[in-house]
Amino acid sequence: MAGDATIQAAIQDLIQAHASFADADVTLGDYRVLGRGSSPYAVIRPGSFRSSRPGDWSQVQFIWEHPVEVWARFTGDDYSTITTARQAVVDQLDAYPTLNSTSGISLSTVRTSSEALYLWNRGQARDALPAFVGFRLTVETVEERLYAGSGEFS
């Protein structure tokens, strides 16, 4: 059984394994990384889910949706740094469709969930260039669970 924390950790491990990202710059919900470390950054947040019983009542399929925000320092009109970082995350996760054989995961896919996002430093004038540019991706993961022999199915 995978669940939310296991899936988040698997996503984090895979992004950290890519040469573009330092381990410390890939976090689970900690945006403070943007104030330290080196660009690019990835912030993985807890996911929402929906479930269904596609077959036998003891079988449950969870479809998790985990937001992954990829950020880079904004240097002006050149978006090559952030689009390269975003593509690195997409390619890395697409190369591991079961999140590196995470137990219970039958498939994961990645999609872009936003246009470019911008962040300004606290106290920075709004007419100044933003400090960071980013994109929100969604990692959709299918988890299969079998409850045969437990609960009402024992």
OpenMM code with the backbone's topology and positions (N, CA, C; nanometers):
from openmm import Vec3, app, unit

residues = "MET ALA GLY ASP ALA THR ILE GLN ALA ALA ILE GLN ASP LEU ILE GLN ALA HIS ALA SER PHE ALA ASP ALA ASP VAL THR LEU GLY ASP TYR ARG VAL LEU GLY ARG GLY SER SER PRO TYR ALA VAL ILE ARG PRO GLY SER PHE ARG SER SER ARG PRO GLY ASP TRP SER GLN VAL GLN PHE ILE TRP GLU HIS PRO VAL GLU VAL TRP ALA ARG PHE THR GLY ASP ASP TYR SER THR ILE THR THR ALA ARG GLN ALA VAL VAL ASP GLN LEU ASP ALA TYR PRO THR LEU ASN SER THR SER GLY ILE SER LEU SER THR VAL ARG THR SER SER GLU ALA LEU TYR LEU TRP ASN ARG GLY GLN ALA ARG ASP ALA LEU PRO ALA PHE VAL GLY PHE ARG LEU THR VAL GLU THR VAL GLU GLU ARG LEU TYR ALA GLY SER GLY GLU PHE SER".split()
positions = [
    Vec3(0.0839, -0.1167, 0.0000),
    Vec3(0.0000, 0.0000, 0.0000),
    Vec3(0.0893, 0.1242, 0.0000),
    Vec3(0.0725, 0.2079, -0.0990),
    Vec3(0.1590, 0.3247, -0.1141),
    Vec3(0.1102, 0.4404, -0.0261),
    Vec3(0.0033, 0.5050, -0.0630),
    Vec3(-0.0476, 0.6189, 0.0129),
    Vec3(0.0279, 0.7475, -0.0170),
    Vec3(-0.0256, 0.8546, 0.0382),
    Vec3(0.0203, 0.9900, 0.0092),
    Vec3(0.1684, 1.0112, 0.0382),
    Vec3(0.2130, 0.9825, 0.1601),
    Vec3(0.3523, 1.0096, 0.1986),
    Vec3(0.4503, 0.9264, 0.1161),
    Vec3(0.4159, 0.8019, 0.0879),
    Vec3(0.5038, 0.7152, 0.0092),
    Vec3(0.5178, 0.7670, -0.1329),
    Vec3(0.4078, 0.8111, -0.1906),
    Vec3(0.4116, 0.8637, -0.3275),
    Vec3(0.4912, 0.9933, -0.3322),
    Vec3(0.4688, 1.0831, -0.2352),
    Vec3(0.5471, 1.2070, -0.2305),
    Vec3(0.6966, 1.1774, -0.2217),
    Vec3(0.7340, 1.0832, -0.1362),
    Vec3(0.8753, 1.0478, -0.1191),
    Vec3(0.9338, 0.9891, -0.2470),
    Vec3(0.8558, 0.9079, -0.3175),
    Vec3(0.9034, 0.8488, -0.4434),
    Vec3(0.9259, 0.9571, -0.5491),
    Vec3(0.8343, 1.0534, -0.5579),
    Vec3(0.8496, 1.1650, -0.6511),
    Vec3(0.9742, 1.2451, -0.6150),
    Vec3(0.9912, 1.2731, -0.4853),
    Vec3(1.1084, 1.3482, -0.4399),
    Vec3(1.2377, 1.2753, -0.4752),
    Vec3(1.2433, 1.1456, -0.4473),
    Vec3(1.3642, 1.0674, -0.4775),
    Vec3(1.3994, 1.0722, -0.6257),
    Vec3(1.2976, 1.0618, -0.7116),
    Vec3(1.3239, 1.0621, -0.8553),
    Vec3(1.3737, 1.1979, -0.9039),
    Vec3(1.3149, 1.3057, -0.8536),
    Vec3(1.3611, 1.4385, -0.8955),
    Vec3(1.5017, 1.4639, -0.8427),
    Vec3(1.5284, 1.4237, -0.7181),
    Vec3(1.6620, 1.4415, -0.6617),
    Vec3(1.7672, 1.3628, -0.7398),
    Vec3(1.7262, 1.2522, -0.8013),
    Vec3(1.8204, 1.1700, -0.8779),
    Vec3(1.8614, 1.2356, -1.0096),
    Vec3(1.7877, 1.3371, -1.0535),
    Vec3(1.8223, 1.4053, -1.1781),
    Vec3(1.9359, 1.5036, -1.1519),
    Vec3(2.0308, 1.5098, -1.2437),
    Vec3(2.1495, 1.5935, -1.2272),
    Vec3(2.1180, 1.7430, -1.2165),
    Vec3(2.0025, 1.7873, -1.2654),
    Vec3(1.9684, 1.9296, -1.2624),
    Vec3(1.9321, 1.9803, -1.1230),
    Vec3(1.8993, 1.8892, -1.0316),
    Vec3(1.8487, 1.9290, -0.9011),
    Vec3(1.9396, 1.8792, -0.7891),
    Vec3(1.9771, 1.9700, -0.6991),
    Vec3(2.0485, 1.9305, -0.5780),
    Vec3(1.9462, 1.8699, -0.4808),
    Vec3(1.9882, 1.7713, -0.4033),
    Vec3(1.8969, 1.7055, -0.3096),
    Vec3(1.8248, 1.8049, -0.2197),
    Vec3(1.8969, 1.9033, -0.1670),
    Vec3(1.8391, 2.0002, -0.0740),
    Vec3(1.7393, 2.0937, -0.1406),
    Vec3(1.7388, 2.0979, -0.2735),
    Vec3(1.6506, 2.1896, -0.3460),
    Vec3(1.5208, 2.1234, -0.3919),
    Vec3(1.4951, 2.0027, -0.3448),
    Vec3(1.3698, 1.9306, -0.3741),
    Vec3(1.3052, 1.8993, -0.2400),
    Vec3(1.1946, 1.9671, -0.2090),
    Vec3(1.1364, 1.9555, -0.0750),
    Vec3(0.9932, 1.9054, -0.0790),
    Vec3(0.9477, 1.8630, 0.0377),
    Vec3(0.8077, 1.8240, 0.0564),
    Vec3(0.7358, 1.9411, 0.1233),
    Vec3(0.6858, 2.0320, 0.0425),
    Vec3(0.6055, 2.1435, 0.0912),
    Vec3(0.6809, 2.2579, 0.1551),
    Vec3(0.8117, 2.2601, 0.1495),
    Vec3(0.8894, 2.3638, 0.2168),
    Vec3(0.9375, 2.4680, 0.1156),
    Vec3(0.8643, 2.5793, 0.1090),
    Vec3(0.8977, 2.6853, 0.0138),
    Vec3(1.0164, 2.7696, 0.0588),
    Vec3(1.0644, 2.7496, 0.1808),
    Vec3(1.1810, 2.8247, 0.2271),
    Vec3(1.3037, 2.7939, 0.1425),
    Vec3(1.2994, 2.6822, 0.0698),
    Vec3(1.4117, 2.6460, -0.0171),
    Vec3(1.4386, 2.7551, -0.1208),
    Vec3(1.3361, 2.8324, -0.1556),
    Vec3(1.3550, 2.9377, -0.2554),
    Vec3(1.4477, 3.0476, -0.2050),
    Vec3(1.4599, 3.0625, -0.0745),
    Vec3(1.5464, 3.1648, -0.0195),
    Vec3(1.6887, 3.1180, 0.0045),
    Vec3(1.7144, 2.9931, -0.0243),
    Vec3(1.8494, 2.9385, -0.0061),
    Vec3(1.8729, 2.8360, -0.1160),
    Vec3(1.9874, 2.7787, -0.1173),
    Vec3(2.0138, 2.6756, -0.2175),
    Vec3(2.0387, 2.7345, -0.3547),
    Vec3(2.0330, 2.6471, -0.4531),
    Vec3(2.0640, 2.6899, -0.5898),
    Vec3(1.9508, 2.6493, -0.6832),
    Vec3(1.9199, 2.7368, -0.7745),
    Vec3(1.8137, 2.7154, -0.8724),
    Vec3(1.8535, 2.6038, -0.9692),
    Vec3(1.7624, 2.5184, -1.0138),
    Vec3(1.6176, 2.5186, -0.9946),
    Vec3(1.5763, 2.4464, -0.8656),
    Vec3(1.4488, 2.4627, -0.8330),
    Vec3(1.3914, 2.4048, -0.7126),
    Vec3(1.2655, 2.3263, -0.7496),
    Vec3(1.2290, 2.2314, -0.6648),
    Vec3(1.1013, 2.1613, -0.6808),
    Vec3(1.0375, 2.1464, -0.5425),
    Vec3(0.9089, 2.1799, -0.5339),
    Vec3(0.8343, 2.1685, -0.4091),
    Vec3(0.7161, 2.0752, -0.4360),
    Vec3(0.7111, 1.9648, -0.3618),
    Vec3(0.6082, 1.8621, -0.3792),
    Vec3(0.5092, 1.8758, -0.2646),
    Vec3(0.3815, 1.8822, -0.2971),
    Vec3(0.2793, 1.9004, -0.1934),
    Vec3(0.1932, 1.7749, -0.1809),
    Vec3(0.1261, 1.7593, -0.0661),
    Vec3(0.0351, 1.6452, -0.0497),
    Vec3(-0.0715, 1.6454, -0.1595),
    Vec3(-0.1164, 1.5265, -0.1936),
    Vec3(-0.2089, 1.5147, -0.3051),
    Vec3(-0.3527, 1.4929, -0.2663),
    Vec3(-0.4386, 1.5269, -0.3575),
    Vec3(-0.5795, 1.4905, -0.3445),
    Vec3(-0.5961, 1.3535, -0.4102),
    Vec3(-0.7092, 1.2893, -0.3853),
    Vec3(-0.7320, 1.1595, -0.4484),
    Vec3(-0.8805, 1.1366, -0.4689),
    Vec3(-0.9074, 1.0420, -0.5553),
    Vec3(-1.0420, 0.9878, -0.5723),
    Vec3(-1.0247, 0.8369, -0.5795),
    Vec3(-1.1276, 0.7658, -0.5439),
    Vec3(-1.1155, 0.6197, -0.5444),
    Vec3(-1.2377, 0.5570, -0.6104),
    Vec3(-1.2184, 0.4343, -0.6555),
    Vec3(-1.3288, 0.3578, -0.7148),
    Vec3(-1.3009, 0.2104, -0.6907),
    Vec3(-1.4024, 0.1304, -0.7138),
    Vec3(-1.3895, -0.0148, -0.7026),
    Vec3(-1.4158, -0.0724, -0.8418),
    Vec3(-1.3093, -0.0850, -0.9220),
    Vec3(-1.3265, -0.1227, -1.0623),
    Vec3(-1.3633, -0.2693, -1.0848),
    Vec3(-1.3440, -0.3542, -0.9875),
    Vec3(-1.3723, -0.4970, -1.0065),
    Vec3(-1.4400, -0.5525, -0.8836),
    Vec3(-1.3815, -0.6557, -0.8311),
    Vec3(-1.4261, -0.7170, -0.7067),
    Vec3(-1.4328, -0.6073, -0.5990),
    Vec3(-1.5310, -0.6165, -0.5090),
    Vec3(-1.5476, -0.5146, -0.4060),
    Vec3(-1.4244, -0.4999, -0.3176),
    Vec3(-1.3403, -0.6015, -0.3090),
    Vec3(-1.2211, -0.5920, -0.2238),
    Vec3(-1.1065, -0.5188, -0.2945),
    Vec3(-1.1242, -0.4836, -0.4206),
    Vec3(-1.0232, -0.4103, -0.4959),
    Vec3(-1.0599, -0.2618, -0.4983),
    Vec3(-0.9636, -0.1783, -0.4641),
    Vec3(-0.9853, -0.0332, -0.4669),
    Vec3(-0.8734, 0.0299, -0.5495),
    Vec3(-0.9129, 0.1223, -0.6345),
    Vec3(-0.8161, 0.1965, -0.7150),
    Vec3(-0.8195, 0.3421, -0.6690),
    Vec3(-0.7043, 0.3927, -0.6260),
    Vec3(-0.6902, 0.5323, -0.5880),
    Vec3(-0.6174, 0.6050, -0.6998),
    Vec3(-0.6671, 0.7216, -0.7359),
    Vec3(-0.5977, 0.8068, -0.8314),
    Vec3(-0.5566, 0.9318, -0.7553),
    Vec3(-0.4264, 0.9413, -0.7318),
    Vec3(-0.3680, 1.0519, -0.6560),
    Vec3(-0.3257, 1.1620, -0.7517),
    Vec3(-0.3392, 1.2872, -0.7092),
    Vec3(-0.2920, 1.4018, -0.7867),
    Vec3(-0.2038, 1.4873, -0.6972),
    Vec3(-0.0731, 1.4785, -0.7188),
    Vec3(0.0230, 1.5532, -0.6379),
    Vec3(0.0751, 1.6736, -0.7145),
    Vec3(0.0569, 1.7942, -0.6593),
    Vec3(0.1156, 1.9125, -0.7214),
    Vec3(0.2669, 1.9152, -0.6997),
    Vec3(0.3397, 1.9415, -0.8057),
    Vec3(0.4845, 1.9597, -0.8001),
    Vec3(0.5120, 2.0946, -0.8648),
    Vec3(0.5642, 2.1870, -0.7864),
    Vec3(0.5976, 2.3183, -0.8401),
    Vec3(0.7474, 2.3235, -0.8677),
    Vec3(0.7818, 2.3636, -0.9878),
    Vec3(0.9211, 2.3765, -1.0299),
    Vec3(0.9492, 2.5259, -1.0415),
    Vec3(1.0548, 2.5721, -0.9722),
    Vec3(1.0873, 2.7140, -0.9661),
    Vec3(1.2320, 2.7384, -1.0092),
    Vec3(1.2559, 2.8567, -1.0631),
    Vec3(1.3918, 2.9021, -1.0950),
    Vec3(1.3978, 3.0521, -1.0702),
    Vec3(1.5166, 3.1013, -1.0493),
    Vec3(1.5322, 3.2466, -1.0358),
    Vec3(1.4958, 3.3106, -1.1696),
    Vec3(1.4226, 3.4208, -1.1632),
    Vec3(1.3792, 3.4886, -1.2848),
    Vec3(1.4859, 3.5873, -1.3280),
    Vec3(1.5303, 3.5745, -1.4511),
    Vec3(1.6373, 3.6608, -1.5016),
    Vec3(1.5913, 3.7523, -1.6139),
    Vec3(1.4631, 3.7629, -1.6340),
    Vec3(1.4125, 3.8506, -1.7388),
    Vec3(1.3280, 3.7733, -1.8376),
    Vec3(1.3366, 3.8097, -1.9633),
    Vec3(1.2511, 3.7503, -2.0651),
    Vec3(1.2976, 3.6138, -2.1137),
    Vec3(1.4055, 3.5623, -2.0598),
    Vec3(1.4572, 3.4326, -2.1025),
    Vec3(1.3977, 3.3228, -2.0136),
    Vec3(1.3134, 3.2407, -2.0702),
    Vec3(1.2470, 3.1335, -1.9952),
    Vec3(1.3167, 2.9989, -2.0124),
    Vec3(1.4347, 2.9981, -2.0720),
    Vec3(1.4998, 2.8708, -2.1007),
    Vec3(1.5356, 2.7938, -1.9730),
    Vec3(1.5746, 2.8620, -1.8666),
    Vec3(1.6115, 2.7927, -1.7426),
    Vec3(1.4921, 2.7193, -1.6836),
    Vec3(1.3791, 2.7875, -1.6730),
    Vec3(1.2629, 2.7231, -1.6095),
    Vec3(1.2019, 2.6169, -1.7001),
    Vec3(1.1976, 2.6397, -1.8307),
    Vec3(1.1404, 2.5365, -1.9178),
    Vec3(1.2304, 2.4139, -1.9250),
    Vec3(1.3619, 2.4343, -1.9159),
    Vec3(1.4542, 2.3206, -1.9115),
    Vec3(1.4357, 2.2418, -1.7821),
    Vec3(1.4206, 2.3125, -1.6701),
    Vec3(1.3984, 2.2449, -1.5410),
    Vec3(1.2656, 2.1707, -1.5409),
    Vec3(1.1613, 2.2352, -1.5938),
    Vec3(1.0303, 2.1690, -1.6011),
    Vec3(1.0394, 2.0427, -1.6854),
    Vec3(1.1065, 2.0513, -1.8006),
    Vec3(1.1186, 1.9342, -1.8879),
    Vec3(1.2009, 1.8237, -1.8218),
    Vec3(1.3008, 1.8615, -1.7427),
    Vec3(1.3810, 1.7612, -1.6711),
    Vec3(1.2935, 1.6815, -1.5749),
    Vec3(1.2035, 1.7491, -1.5048),
    Vec3(1.1124, 1.6796, -1.4125),
    Vec3(1.0185, 1.5887, -1.4904),
    Vec3(0.9598, 1.6395, -1.5975),
    Vec3(0.8684, 1.5593, -1.6793),
    Vec3(0.9395, 1.4351, -1.7330),
    Vec3(1.0575, 1.4533, -1.7913),
    Vec3(1.1309, 1.3399, -1.8485),
    Vec3(1.1703, 1.2385, -1.7413),
    Vec3(1.2145, 1.2872, -1.6261),
    Vec3(1.2567, 1.1970, -1.5191),
    Vec3(1.1389, 1.1132, -1.4687),
    Vec3(1.0264, 1.1771, -1.4449),
    Vec3(0.9102, 1.1028, -1.3941),
    Vec3(0.8504, 1.0117, -1.5014),
    Vec3(0.8520, 1.0556, -1.6267),
    Vec3(0.8008, 0.9710, -1.7347),
    Vec3(0.8863, 0.8462, -1.7552),
    Vec3(1.0138, 0.8538, -1.7199),
    Vec3(1.1033, 0.7382, -1.7343),
    Vec3(1.0773, 0.6313, -1.6281),
    Vec3(0.9999, 0.6658, -1.5255),
    Vec3(0.9683, 0.5736, -1.4153),
    Vec3(0.8171, 0.5712, -1.3933),
    Vec3(0.7414, 0.5070, -1.4826),
    Vec3(0.5947, 0.5136, -1.4760),
    Vec3(0.5323, 0.4461, -1.3541),
    Vec3(0.6100, 0.3670, -1.2801),
    Vec3(0.5589, 0.3122, -1.1539),
    Vec3(0.6348, 0.3745, -1.0368),
    Vec3(0.6887, 0.4941, -1.0590),
    Vec3(0.7668, 0.5668, -0.9588),
    Vec3(0.8776, 0.4803, -0.9021),
    Vec3(0.9539, 0.4212, -0.9947),
    Vec3(1.0680, 0.3361, -0.9613),
    Vec3(1.0233, 0.2115, -0.8842),
    Vec3(0.9179, 0.1492, -0.9335),
    Vec3(0.8643, 0.0236, -0.8778),
    Vec3(0.8098, 0.0385, -0.7361),
    Vec3(0.7486, 0.1523, -0.7069),
    Vec3(0.6850, 0.1712, -0.5763),
    Vec3(0.5695, 0.0738, -0.5631),
    Vec3(0.5663, -0.0001, -0.4542),
    Vec3(0.4647, -0.1028, -0.4315),
    Vec3(0.3235, -0.0455, -0.4430),
    Vec3(0.2400, -0.1128, -0.5205),
    Vec3(0.1012, -0.0732, -0.5362),
    Vec3(0.0755, 0.0252, -0.6487),
    Vec3(0.1802, 0.0855, -0.7040),
    Vec3(0.1632, 0.1852, -0.8106),
    Vec3(0.1641, 0.1143, -0.9456),
    Vec3(0.0566, 0.1341, -1.0227),
    Vec3(0.0493, 0.0706, -1.1536),
    Vec3(0.0798, 0.1681, -1.2677),
    Vec3(0.0704, 0.3003, -1.2417),
    Vec3(0.0973, 0.3973, -1.3477),
    Vec3(0.1044, 0.5373, -1.2882),
    Vec3(0.1946, 0.6190, -1.3414),
    Vec3(0.1946, 0.7617, -1.3085),
    Vec3(0.2186, 0.8402, -1.4361),
    Vec3(0.1559, 0.9558, -1.4447),
    Vec3(0.1722, 1.0456, -1.5586),
    Vec3(0.1898, 1.1881, -1.5058),
    Vec3(0.2458, 1.2741, -1.5897),
    Vec3(0.2712, 1.4130, -1.5505),
    Vec3(0.2031, 1.5046, -1.6499),
    Vec3(0.1435, 1.6115, -1.5976),
    Vec3(0.0863, 1.7130, -1.6866),
    Vec3(0.1119, 1.8514, -1.6270),
    Vec3(0.1177, 1.9512, -1.7124),
    Vec3(0.1316, 2.0890, -1.6668),
    Vec3(-0.0037, 2.1375, -1.6192),
    Vec3(-0.0051, 2.2022, -1.5026),
    Vec3(-0.1304, 2.2492, -1.4443),
    Vec3(-0.1409, 2.4002, -1.4396),
    Vec3(-0.0425, 2.4706, -1.4937),
    Vec3(-0.0487, 2.6166, -1.4887),
    Vec3(0.0345, 2.6763, -1.6011),
    Vec3(0.0030, 2.8011, -1.6289),
    Vec3(0.0935, 2.8817, -1.7094),
    Vec3(0.2047, 2.9257, -1.6155),
    Vec3(0.2938, 3.0083, -1.6621),
    Vec3(0.4037, 3.0550, -1.5774),
    Vec3(0.3485, 3.1233, -1.4523),
    Vec3(0.4119, 3.0929, -1.3379),
    Vec3(0.3804, 3.1543, -1.2090),
    Vec3(0.4971, 3.2438, -1.1702),
    Vec3(0.4690, 3.3490, -1.0949),
    Vec3(0.5749, 3.4427, -1.0559),
    Vec3(0.5676, 3.4692, -0.9062),
    Vec3(0.6851, 3.4851, -0.8450),
    Vec3(0.6944, 3.5226, -0.7036),
    Vec3(0.7880, 3.6418, -0.6893),
    Vec3(0.7474, 3.7350, -0.6033),
    Vec3(0.8314, 3.8485, -0.5701),
    Vec3(0.8808, 3.8295, -0.4274),
    Vec3(0.9998, 3.8777, -0.3991),
    Vec3(1.0493, 3.8748, -0.2617),
    Vec3(0.9656, 3.9676, -0.1755),
    Vec3(0.9546, 3.9360, -0.0478),
    Vec3(0.8797, 4.0201, 0.0461),
    Vec3(0.9417, 4.1600, 0.0455),
    Vec3(0.8566, 4.2593, 0.0322),
    Vec3(0.9024, 4.3977, 0.0311),
    Vec3(0.9495, 4.4475, -0.1047),
    Vec3(0.9568, 4.3573, -0.2025),
    Vec3(1.0017, 4.3964, -0.3360),
    Vec3(0.8888, 4.4716, -0.4052),
    Vec3(0.9228, 4.5789, -0.4745),
    Vec3(0.8224, 4.6562, -0.5479),
    Vec3(0.7568, 4.5690, -0.6536),
    Vec3(0.6255, 4.5809, -0.6673),
    Vec3(0.5517, 4.4979, -0.7625),
    Vec3(0.5853, 4.5328, -0.9078),
    Vec3(0.6404, 4.6510, -0.9313),
    Vec3(0.6770, 4.6849, -1.0687),
    Vec3(0.8187, 4.6378, -1.1027),
    Vec3(0.8870, 4.5784, -1.0053),
    Vec3(1.0187, 4.5198, -1.0307),
    Vec3(1.0000, 4.3812, -1.0922),
    Vec3(1.1063, 4.3302, -1.1513),
    Vec3(1.0993, 4.1937, -1.2048),
    Vec3(1.0740, 4.0961, -1.0901),
    Vec3(0.9958, 3.9911, -1.1136),
    Vec3(0.9769, 3.8916, -1.0088),
    Vec3(1.1098, 3.8247, -0.9734),
    Vec3(1.1171, 3.7709, -0.8527),
    Vec3(1.2387, 3.7022, -0.8104),
    Vec3(1.2447, 3.5599, -0.8666),
    Vec3(1.1265, 3.4963, -0.8822),
    Vec3(1.1206, 3.3579, -0.9271),
    Vec3(1.0109, 3.3394, -1.0310),
    Vec3(1.0340, 3.2433, -1.1185),
    Vec3(0.9333, 3.2005, -1.2149),
    Vec3(0.9176, 3.0497, -1.1979),
    Vec3(0.7962, 3.0014, -1.2148),
    Vec3(0.7751, 2.8579, -1.1963),
    Vec3(0.6567, 2.8057, -1.2742),
    Vec3(0.6393, 2.6746, -1.2657),
    Vec3(0.5251, 2.6057, -1.3240),
    Vec3(0.4749, 2.5031, -1.2244),
    Vec3(0.3457, 2.4829, -1.2215),
    Vec3(0.2877, 2.3764, -1.1409),
    Vec3(0.2589, 2.2581, -1.2325),
    Vec3(0.3127, 2.1438, -1.1939),
    Vec3(0.2845, 2.0178, -1.2613),
    Vec3(0.1949, 1.9358, -1.1705),
    Vec3(0.1215, 1.8437, -1.2286),
    Vec3(0.0452, 1.7480, -1.1496),
    Vec3(0.0933, 1.6090, -1.1866),
    Vec3(0.1316, 1.5328, -1.0851),
    Vec3(0.1691, 1.3931, -1.1045),
    Vec3(0.0471, 1.3108, -1.0655),
    Vec3(-0.0130, 1.2474, -1.1648),
    Vec3(-0.1296, 1.1623, -1.1407),
    Vec3(-0.0816, 1.0181, -1.1289),
    Vec3(-0.1114, 0.9568, -1.0155),
    Vec3(-0.0612, 0.8233, -0.9847),
    Vec3(-0.1781, 0.7303, -0.9558),
    Vec3(-0.1747, 0.6125, -1.0175),
    Vec3(-0.2784, 0.5114, -0.9948),
    Vec3(-0.2224, 0.4091, -0.8962),
    Vec3(-0.2921, 0.3955, -0.7849),
    Vec3(-0.2548, 0.2983, -0.6823),
    Vec3(-0.3633, 0.1924, -0.6741),
    Vec3(-0.3220, 0.0666, -0.6755),
    Vec3(-0.4148, -0.0460, -0.6653),
    Vec3(-0.4028, -0.1084, -0.5263),
    Vec3(-0.5149, -0.1258, -0.4596),
    Vec3(-0.5144, -0.1902, -0.3281),
    Vec3(-0.6116, -0.3068, -0.3292),
    Vec3(-0.5761, -0.4097, -0.2569),
    Vec3(-0.6609, -0.5266, -0.2433),
    Vec3(-0.6828, -0.5507, -0.0952),
    Vec3(-0.8085, -0.5489, -0.0527),
    Vec3(-0.8428, -0.5657, 0.0878),
    Vec3(-0.8955, -0.7051, 0.1197),
    Vec3(-0.8756, -0.7996, 0.0299),
    Vec3(-0.9207, -0.9373, 0.0547),
    Vec3(-0.8555, -0.9883, 0.1823),
    Vec3(-0.9346, -1.0492, 0.2674),
    Vec3(-0.8828, -1.1047, 0.3926),
    Vec3(-0.8804, -1.0052, 0.5067),
    Vec3(-0.9330, -0.8835, 0.4854),
    Vec3(-0.9364, -0.7862, 0.5934),
    Vec3(-1.0686, -0.7117, 0.5925),
    Vec3(-1.1028, -0.6521, 0.7053),
    Vec3(-1.2281, -0.5766, 0.7166),
    Vec3(-1.3475, -0.6635, 0.6856),
    Vec3(-1.4391, -0.6152, 0.6067),
    Vec3(-1.5590, -0.6892, 0.5688),
    Vec3(-1.5283, -0.8047, 0.4753),
    Vec3(-1.4045, -0.8122, 0.4260),
    Vec3(-1.3677, -0.9138, 0.3281),
    Vec3(-1.2918, -1.0301, 0.3904),
    Vec3(-1.2909, -1.0382, 0.5235),
    Vec3(-1.2186, -1.1478, 0.5896),
    Vec3(-1.3071, -1.2706, 0.6065),
] * unit.nanometer
topology = app.Topology()
chain = topology.addChain("A")
for resn in residues:
    res = topology.addResidue(resn, chain)
    for name in ("N", "CA", "C"):
        topology.addAtom(name, app.Element.getBySymbol(name[0]), res)
